[in-house]
Amino acid sequence: MTEAGTQAVRDGVHLSEVVPLRGRCVKKRRDCGKPKPGITLGHMIAAGPDESGVFRLVPRGMRGRAAGLALLALVVSGYAQTDGWPEPQAPANRARVVVTEAPGTTFQFAPQPSAISNLVTRGLIELTGRETSREAWHSLVSTQDTLGIKVFSRPGAVSGTRLLVVEVVVASLLDVGWRLQQLVLWDRHLTDLRLAGFFELARRYGIRVAGSAESGFTPDLYYETPLIGQLVWGDLEFGQSGSAVGRKSFAARMVASDMSRIISIVPLLNNNEAAISGHNWGLALASVDNTLRFESARGRLAEAVPEILALEGLDLSDRLVLAITDAMLCQYQGEERQLLHYSAVLDQLWFSIDPVALDVLGVLEIERQRRAHGLPARPDLTLLENCSLLELGISDTNRIDVTRLRLPDVPRPSL
């Protein structure tokens, strides 16, 4: 095998290209100690396939049993041809996704309230294995936690995270014991939150709403790369000069210190650079400044997002306790623009504690819809594969178990 960056071929199917990341020591998920120097994404080499045909990466210099213990799985070839959900399989170290669906939930591009409540409750109970929503929530987070509910508001109320889904989650949390001051709705910019209706939602329930950019950025916690960015107003170093200016992305104060746990709720929406405007992309780029330097090229984004999520001191991945993909609609073209004629109604909500697995399935669904509607479909899972290398989640579809719960059809409302 050649070193990372080459493209392996098996049975005539090209495996996704492994992009080596620049070496920076990062804290791996659930690692209680300090990061081990030198074991970063930039120090991985290919070492496969294994007996199941999966190409894997191991830390450079490791062989034999040590290499076997260090194997970090990549996505199996053939994901581009996947038209449905992966079949559950037996081995351990897996991700679990619960899909709840009720045909008819969406009417005139808006979800019906009673149906959403049932979808959320059933999804939480099935995911956690508890008998009530109270028990489900308490298995995920403590009532002592301050919960930041991360939404994607820039596309607006129809194509972005839908207000009703967030409202049901908020109402459920308040109902089972969370105090008003312990909940905060947030995204990168207050303007987007206001235009999408989240200010009104927060006012009705008496909870906080916040923009990470408007909270300011801390000079003591940052993600650094040699790549110089185009600073904009609001970035911590905007207006400064010097050879080192623009090489750091500073953490938002609010994200770094105002919440102990995070719930991510995002729409099923395409993204030309990241493949999906998903949990990983959205959480990382809403948590730091100086992000334009990553958004100009897919390769840069695939490097930055996983390393920001794993940044020691910020620990975004460790604090994310639940991810919900709002798949009432799948908008497969248009990114942040509301292009409903490029949308498919799915009437689904997806739940997992693994945001990488959810985003992988989201990319596959978006690309399936694109193919079905005659649009080019070239799924790129590099960003999510890199997340797996840092143990932020599972990107291998053969290790994602999906449970689908179909609820009764929702009657069409009378006009």
C-alpha positions in Angstrom: 0.0 0.0 0.0 1.1 3.5 -0.6 0.9 6.2 2.0 -2.3 8.1 2.8 -3.4 10.3 0.0 -3.3 7.6 -2.6 -6.5 5.9 -3.9 -6.9 2.2 -3.3 -9.0 0.1 -5.7 -10.8 -3.2 -4.8 -13.0 -5.2 -7.2 -13.1 -2.3 -9.6 -14.6 0.2 -7.0 -12.5 3.2 -6.0 -12.3 3.7 -2.3 -12.7 7.3 -1.1 -9.4 9.1 -1.1 -7.6 9.4 2.3 -6.6 13.0 2.9 -3.8 13.3 5.4 -4.4 16.2 7.8 -1.7 18.5 9.1 -0.3 17.2 12.4 -1.7 18.8 15.5 -2.2 16.9 18.7 -5.9 16.5 19.5 -7.8 14.9 22.3 -9.6 11.8 21.2 -13.3 11.2 22.2 -13.6 9.7 25.7 -9.8 9.9 26.2 -9.4 11.0 29.9 -5.7 11.7 29.6 -3.7 14.2 27.6 -3.4 13.7 23.9 -0.5 11.4 22.9 2.0 13.5 20.9 2.3 12.6 17.3 -0.9 10.5 16.9 -2.9 12.8 14.7 -4.6 12.5 11.3 -1.4 13.7 9.6 0.4 10.7 10.9 -1.7 7.9 9.6 -0.9 5.4 6.8 -3.1 2.9 5.0 -2.9 -0.8 6.2 -5.6 -2.9 4.6 -7.7 -4.5 3.5 -8.6 -6.7 6.4 -10.4 -10.0 6.2 -13.7 -8.3 5.6 -12.3 -6.2 2.7 -12.1 -2.9 4.6 -9.2 -0.6 4.0 -8.1 0.9 7.3 -5.5 3.4 8.6 -3.1 2.8 11.5 -0.6 5.2 13.1 2.6 5.5 11.1 5.2 3.0 12.3 2.8 0.5 14.0 2.7 -3.1 12.7 1.4 -6.5 13.8 -0.7 -6.7 17.0 -0.2 -3.1 17.9 -1.4 -2.0 14.5 -4.4 -4.3 14.9 -5.4 -2.7 18.2 -5.0 0.8 16.6 -7.1 0.2 13.5 -9.4 3.1 12.7 -12.1 2.1 10.2 -12.9 4.0 7.0 -16.0 3.8 4.9 -16.3 0.5 3.0 -16.3 0.9 -0.8 -19.6 0.8 -2.5 -21.4 3.5 -0.4 -21.9 5.4 -3.6 -24.2 2.6 -4.9 -26.2 2.4 -1.7 -29.9 3.2 -2.3 -31.3 2.3 1.1 -30.3 2.0 4.7 -27.5 -0.4 5.7 -28.5 -3.8 7.0 -27.7 -4.4 10.7 -24.7 -6.6 11.4 -23.2 -8.3 14.4 -19.7 -6.9 15.3 -19.2 -4.5 18.3 -18.1 -0.9 18.1 -21.2 0.2 16.2 -23.4 3.3 15.8 -27.1 3.1 16.4 -29.6 5.3 14.5 -33.3 5.4 15.1 -35.6 6.7 12.3 -39.2 7.6 13.2 -41.6 8.3 10.3 -45.3 9.1 9.9 -46.5 9.7 6.3 -48.6 12.8 6.1 -46.7 14.7 8.8 -45.7 17.4 6.3 -48.5 19.4 4.8 -47.8 22.3 2.5 -44.1 22.1 3.5 -45.0 22.5 7.2 -45.0 19.7 9.8 -48.2 19.0 11.9 -47.7 19.5 15.7 -49.2 16.4 17.1 -47.3 14.2 14.7 -43.9 15.8 15.5 -44.5 15.2 19.3 -45.1 11.5 18.7 -42.1 11.2 16.4 -39.8 12.8 19.0 -41.1 10.8 21.9 -40.9 7.5 20.2 -37.5 8.2 18.8 -36.0 9.1 22.2 -37.5 6.0 23.9 -36.3 3.7 21.2 -32.8 5.1 21.1 -32.3 5.0 24.8 -34.2 1.8 25.6 -36.2 3.5 28.3 -40.0 3.4 28.9 -40.8 7.1 29.1 -39.4 10.3 27.7 -38.5 11.4 31.2 -36.3 8.3 31.7 -34.9 8.8 28.2 -33.8 12.3 28.7 -32.3 11.5 32.1 -30.3 8.7 30.6 -28.7 11.2 28.2 -28.1 14.3 30.3 -28.4 15.5 33.9 -30.8 18.2 35.1 -27.7 19.9 36.4 -26.4 20.4 32.9 -26.8 23.6 30.9 -28.0 22.5 27.5 -27.2 24.3 24.3 -29.6 23.4 21.6 -27.7 24.0 18.3 -29.9 24.7 15.3 -29.1 25.7 11.7 -31.2 28.8 11.2 -29.6 30.5 8.2 -31.7 28.8 5.5 -34.9 30.0 7.2 -37.9 28.4 8.9 -38.8 26.1 6.0 -35.4 24.8 4.7 -33.5 25.2 8.0 -34.1 23.5 11.3 -37.9 23.6 11.7 -39.3 25.5 14.7 -41.8 22.9 15.5 -39.2 20.1 16.0 -37.2 22.4 18.3 -40.3 23.4 20.2 -41.2 19.8 20.9 -37.7 19.1 22.2 -37.8 22.2 24.4 -41.2 21.5 25.8 -40.2 17.9 26.5 -37.1 19.0 28.4 -39.0 21.5 30.5 -41.7 18.9 31.2 -39.2 16.5 32.7 -37.4 18.9 35.0 -35.0 21.2 33.2 -35.2 24.8 34.4 -35.6 27.8 32.0 -32.1 29.1 32.6 -30.6 25.8 31.7 -31.7 25.9 28.1 -30.3 28.1 25.4 -31.1 28.0 21.6 -28.1 29.0 19.6 -26.5 29.3 16.2 -23.7 31.3 14.8 -25.6 34.6 14.2 -28.5 36.2 16.1 -29.8 37.7 12.9 -30.4 34.3 11.3 -32.1 33.1 14.5 -34.4 36.1 14.6 -35.4 35.8 10.9 -36.1 32.0 11.3 -38.4 32.6 14.2 -36.3 31.3 17.1 -36.5 34.5 19.1 -40.3 34.2 19.2 -40.0 30.5 20.2 -37.5 31.4 23.0 -39.8 34.2 24.2 -42.8 31.9 24.4 -41.0 29.4 26.6 -38.9 31.9 28.5 -35.5 30.4 27.5 -32.4 32.1 26.2 -31.4 32.5 22.6 -27.8 33.3 21.7 -25.4 33.8 18.7 -21.9 32.4 19.2 -20.3 35.1 17.0 -22.0 37.9 19.0 -20.9 36.4 22.3 -17.3 37.2 21.3 -14.2 35.0 21.1 -11.7 34.0 23.7 -8.0 34.6 23.0 -6.9 31.7 25.2 -8.5 28.9 23.2 -8.0 28.5 19.5 -7.4 26.2 16.6 -4.2 27.0 14.7 -3.1 26.1 11.2 -0.5 27.6 8.8 -3.4 28.5 6.5 -4.0 32.3 6.6 -7.6 33.3 6.5 -9.6 36.3 5.2 -10.7 38.0 8.4 -14.1 39.6 8.6 -15.7 42.1 11.0 -16.4 40.2 14.2 -13.4 37.9 14.1 -11.1 38.4 17.1 -8.1 39.5 15.0 -10.0 41.6 12.5 -8.1 44.9 11.8 -4.8 43.6 13.2 -1.6 43.1 11.2 1.4 40.9 11.5 2.8 37.6 10.1 0.8 35.5 12.6 -2.5 37.2 12.2 -5.2 35.1 10.5 -3.7 31.7 11.4 -5.9 31.0 14.3 -9.6 30.3 14.8 -10.6 31.4 18.2 -13.3 29.6 20.2 -16.6 31.5 20.9 -16.9 32.4 24.5 -20.4 31.2 24.8 -19.6 27.8 23.4 -16.5 27.4 25.5 -18.0 28.3 28.8 -21.8 28.7 28.8 -23.0 25.2 28.2 -22.0 21.8 29.6 -23.9 19.7 27.1 -25.0 20.2 23.5 -28.0 18.8 21.5 -27.7 19.3 17.7 -30.8 19.6 15.5 -30.1 20.1 11.8 -32.1 19.8 8.6 -31.4 17.3 5.9 -29.8 19.8 3.5 -27.0 19.5 0.9 -23.8 21.4 1.0 -21.5 21.8 -2.0 -18.3 21.7 0.0 -19.1 19.5 3.0 -21.6 17.3 1.2 -24.2 17.9 3.9 -25.0 20.9 6.1 -24.9 18.4 9.0 -24.1 18.1 12.7 -20.3 18.0 12.4 -19.9 20.8 9.9 -22.5 23.0 11.6 -21.2 22.6 15.1 -17.5 23.1 14.3 -18.0 26.2 12.1 -20.4 27.8 14.6 -18.0 27.5 17.4 -14.9 29.4 16.1 -14.1 32.5 14.1 -12.0 32.9 11.0 -13.8 30.2 9.1 -13.7 31.6 5.6 -10.2 30.1 5.2 -11.7 26.6 5.4 -14.9 27.1 3.4 -13.1 28.0 0.1 -12.0 24.4 -0.6 -13.4 21.0 0.2 -10.0 19.6 1.3 -9.5 22.3 3.8 -12.9 21.8 5.3 -12.3 18.1 5.6 -9.2 18.8 7.6 -10.5 21.6 9.9 -13.9 20.3 10.9 -12.8 17.1 12.7 -9.9 18.8 14.4 -12.0 21.6 15.7 -14.6 19.1 17.0 -11.7 17.3 18.9 -9.9 20.4 20.0 -8.6 20.0 23.5 -10.3 22.5 25.9 -13.3 23.0 23.6 -14.2 19.3 23.5 -17.2 19.8 21.3 -17.6 16.1 20.4 -17.5 15.0 24.0 -20.2 17.5 25.0 -22.6 16.5 22.2 -25.1 14.1 23.8 -27.8 13.8 21.2 -28.1 14.6 17.4 -31.4 14.8 15.6 -31.6 15.1 11.9 -34.8 16.9 10.9 -35.7 14.9 7.8 -39.2 16.1 7.3 -37.8 17.4 4.0 -34.7 16.5 2.1 -33.4 19.5 0.2 -30.9 18.0 -2.2 -30.0 21.2 -4.1 -29.5 24.8 -3.2 -27.6 24.7 0.1 -28.8 27.7 2.3 -31.2 29.0 -0.3 -34.8 27.9 0.1 -35.4 25.9 -3.1 -38.4 23.7 -2.3 -38.7 22.5 -5.9 -35.4 20.6 -5.1 -36.9 19.0 -2.0 -38.4 15.6 -1.3 -40.8 15.0 1.6 -39.6 12.2 3.8 -41.7 12.8 7.0 -38.9 11.5 9.2 -36.8 12.3 12.2 -33.4 10.6 12.8 -31.9 10.2 16.2 -28.4 9.1 17.4 -25.7 9.8 19.9 -23.3 9.5 16.9 -23.4 12.6 14.7 -21.0 11.1 12.2 -23.3 8.2 11.5 -26.2 10.5 11.0 -24.3 12.7 8.6 -23.1 9.7 6.6 -26.7 8.5 6.2 -27.7 12.0 5.3 -25.1 12.3 2.5 -26.3 9.0 1.1 -30.0 10.1 1.2 -29.2 13.4 -0.5 -27.2 11.7 -3.2 -30.0 9.2 -3.7 -32.5 12.0 -4.2 -30.1 13.7 -6.6 -29.8 10.6 -8.7 -33.5 10.1 -8.7 -34.1 13.6 -10.0 -31.4 13.5 -12.7 -28.7 15.5 -10.9 -25.0 14.6 -10.6 -24.4 12.5 -7.6 -20.8 12.2 -6.3 -20.9 11.6 -2.6 -17.8 12.8 -0.8 -17.4 11.4 2.7 -13.8 12.5 3.3 -14.8 15.0 6.1 -16.8 12.3 7.9 -14.1 9.7 7.4 -11.6 12.1 9.0 -14.0 12.4 11.9 -13.9 8.6 12.3 -10.1 8.7 12.4 -10.3 10.9 15.4 -12.8 8.6 17.0 -15.6 11.1 16.8 -18.1 8.6 15.4 -18.7 5.8 12.9 -18.5 6.5 9.2 -18.5 2.9 8.0 -22.0 2.1 6.9 -21.4 -1.6 7.7 -21.2 -0.6 11.4 -24.3 1.6 11.5 -27.5 -0.1 12.7 -30.7 1.6 11.8 -34.0 0.9 13.5 -37.0 2.3 11.6 -40.3 3.0 13.4 -43.3 3.7 11.2 -46.1 5.4 13.0 -49.7 5.6 11.7 -50.3 7.9 8.7 -51.3 11.4 9.7 -54.7 12.6 8.5 -54.6 15.5 6.1 -55.9 18.7 7.9 -59.1 20.2 6.7 -58.8 23.5 4.9 
